[in-house]
């Protein structure tokens, strides 16, 4: 995965994307017990020019990766042997999660990982059965900052949804 992260960092350097942060089950593994997953979810901030377009596409990102020899495989791009799902920032919660992501290292590669409290808020926002299960798993193995989590949920109108998925904070 270190090589994959280096490719992500190169995409920022080459201005294909403005920023990124690792999300999903891989990000959760930085904060709690790992969950089974086969892909790397990456939230990407596209350039301002891309964001101003009427229809948001990842065409430029896919063309860049294709030119580097990486191939699309369903909704993923196989980058250095890792299936990567690129998810454009699509709301204020995700934008905040990327902006406030923790800087860390994986091997010798620097990266950004969505913080636990934002991950949990994103899971609540999406609310799929697997998200409910992951919230329960994370709460068993990690201790989120309750004040920070509550503030995030409140700011994004997710307190009631959280209560229905996970109970009171």
QUITATA-V62230 format. One record per pair of residues at least 12 apart in sequence whose C-alpha atoms are under 6 Angstrom apart, sorted by sequence separation. I is the first residue (numbers start at 1). GAP is how many residues later the second one is. If there is no record, write none. Layout:
# QUITATA-V62230
i->(I/I)
gap->(GAP/GAP)
This chain:
# QUITATA-V62230
i->(101/101/101/24/97/23/23/22/21/97/21/20/20/19/20/19/18/17/18/17/18/17/117/132/124/41/44/39/40/41/42/43/44/45/39/42/43/44/4/4/21/27/21/22/23/21/22/21/32/2/32/32)
gap->(12/13/14/17/17/18/19/20/21/21/22/23/24/25/25/26/27/28/28/29/29/30/32/33/38/43/43/44/44/44/44/44/44/44/45/45/45/45/75/76/77/86/91/91/91/92/92/93/106/107/109/110)
